[in-house]
Amino acid sequence: CCVSSGEALPPPIFDAWRARFGHELVEVMGSTEALHDFIANRPGRALTDMGLGVAQLASGAVDDARRTFASAANMFGELEDPRGQGAALTNLGLAQWRRGERYDAYQTWELALEAYAEVDDAAGRAAALLNLGAAHLLIEPHDADAALARLSESERLWAGLGASTTGLGRTLVYKGDALALLGCEDEARNAWKQAREICQEVGDSGGHDVAADRKVLDGVVGGL
């Protein structure tokens, strides 16, 4: 079989590849920081499980993605694969968040963090902490201390991977938000500045624009 990674695999490309070459494209997930792939769909089910969920989420089929990721999380749980379960739960949280199920998403990301605690996966833990910290700021902005603690730990894990990443840039954006809400305006501006620089370095234009839009006006975070 052949493998596809980096972007969600659209069904038309999957079908066209199989028709042209007679082989399936199997969706795989990996990490630049880990230097290898760590989750793959099975041949014969190339557009199911994680790959299908990612494609559904990217196409806007959020309800379908929610069901698919929930099924994948249960499957990985039955297989006693905490790394796979953590990845499925992380994506399930994204689908729930897009549906407006903010508290459910928060609880799902907490479960993802628990799953990643069973394996040596700094990037997975950092991503779960980033989601939890950012969600905490939006759900309970009065409790910015708790959000800052999660985001600071996420920053530590991303930095420990030894290279600038999109995750680190995004984490610093929300860390700046938490600092601003706590009245630490100079530290907030520094975090946003670092976020802009890192996002520009790694080619994350969306993250760069978000960080550039952040400002503090009369104690209120603009762009949040």
N, C-alpha and C positions, 0 to 999 in steps of 0.2 A: 504494500500500500504506500501512498504518499502522504506527507503531513503538511498541515497548514497552521500558521501561528502568526502572532503579531496584531492581527485585526480579526474581528468576528467574521466567520466564513458565511457569505450570503448563499442561500440555497441555489440561486441560478448558477453561480460559479461552481458549486459542488456538482450539480447536474451536468453542466457543460464539460467539466473536466472528466467525469466518469464516461460520458458519451464519446469524448474525443480519444481518451487514452485507455479506457477500460479498467481504470483503477479508481478506488475511492480516495478522496482527500480526508484524512483523519485529523480532526481538530486536536491540537495539543496546547497546553498552557505551560509557560515557563517563567523564568525570572532572569533578567539581565544580571542581577546581583548574584544569583545562584549559579549562573553560567551553564544552565541546562534546563530541559523540560522536566516537569515533575508530575503532570497529570495529562492523560490522554484518553480520548474516547476509544471504544473498542471497534475494530473492523466489523462492518455489518451494522453498526449503530453509530455511524460517524456524525450524524446530525441529531443525536439524542443526548440526553444527560447534560453535561456542562456546555458542550458546544452549541446545542440547540438553545439552551437558556440564554447564552451570550448573544446569539443571532436574534432571538426574539426580543431581548431587551434593546438591542441596537436598532431594531426596526420599529420600536414603539409598541410592540405587543406585550405590554407590561403584565397583564393578567396571566397570559400564557407563560411568560418567563417566571413569574412567581410560583406557579404550579410546578414547572420543570425544575427549578432550583430546590424547591421543597422536596421533590422526589429524589433528586440527586443527593441532597443532604441525608435523607433517610437511608439511601443505598450505601453511601460511604459509612454511615453509622453501623449498618449491618455488617459491612466488610471490615469494621474496626480500623478504618483508615482516617485518623484525625486530621491529617494534612488535607486530604480531599474534602472531608466534611467542613473544615474551616473555610476552604475556598468556596464551597457551595453555599455555606451560610453567609459569607461576606457578600456574595452576589444576590442571595435571597433578600438580604437587608436592603440592597440598592433597589430591588424591585418593589419591596414594601414601601420604601421611602417615596418612590415616584408615585405610588398609589395614595399617598397621603397618610399611610399607616406609620406615623413617626415613632410612636412608643413601641410598636411591634418591631420596627426596624432596629431600634436601640437595643431591645432585648435580644434580637437575633445576632447583632454584632457582639454582644456580651458572650453569647454562646460560641461564636466564632473564636473569640479571644480564648475561651476555655479550651476549645479544641486545639488551637495552636500551642497552648501551654504544654501539651503532651509531646510535641516534636520540636526539633531545633530548626525553627523557621522564623528568623528575625523579620524578613520582609512581610510575611503573613501577619505576624503580630503587629508590626508597625502599621500596616494598612487597617487592621481592625481598630487599633487605637486612634488612628486618624479619623475614621468614620465615627467612632464613639465621641471623640472630643468635639468634632464639628457639630454632630447632632446635639450634644449636650448644650452647646452655646445657643442653638436655636430653640430647643425645648425648654431649657431652664437658664436663661441668660443671667439671672440673679445669682447663680451658683457657678461663676466663672472660674473659681479656684479649682473645682473638680475637673472642669474641662481643661484647664491649663496643665494639671498634673498628667492627664492622659496624653495631651499633645506634646508635652516635654519628654515623656517616655518614648513616644513615637519618633520624635526628633532624634533622640539618643540612638534608637535602633537603626533608623535610616542612615545616620552619620556613621555608625559602626560598620556599615556595608562597604565603606571606603570610596564611594563615588557619589556625585550629585545625581539625584533621581527626581522624577516627577513627584513621587510621594513626599520627598523631603521639602520640595518647593511648596506643595499644597499644605503640608503640615505647618510650615512657617506662616502661611497666610492666616490660618485659623489661630495659631499661637499668638500672632499679633492682635487678632480680634479679642482674645481672652485677656491679654495684657491691657488693651485699651479699656475694656469694660471694668478692669480692676484699677483704672486710673494711672497705669504705668505708660504714659503716652510716648515718652522717648524710647522705651524698650519696644513698644508696639511698632513705632516707625522703623526701628532698626530691623525687626523681624520681617516687616513687609518689604524693606529694601533687600534683605537677603533673599526673600522669596522671589522678587523680580529677577534678581541676578541669576539664581539657580534655574528658574523656569526658562529664562532666555538661553542659558547654557545648554539645557537639555531639549530645547525646541518646543516647550509647552507654551504656546502662544495664549491659550485660554487661561492658564494659570497666571501668566505674566500680566494679562489684562485685568484679571481679578485683583491681583496684588496692587497694580498701579492705580486702581479705582478706590483703594482703601485710604481713608483719612479720618481724623478725629475732629469733630466739630462740636464744641460745647459738651464734651463728655460722651457724645454719641458717635458710634462707628459708622461712617458713611460707606455704602457699598455692601454692607452686611445683609 
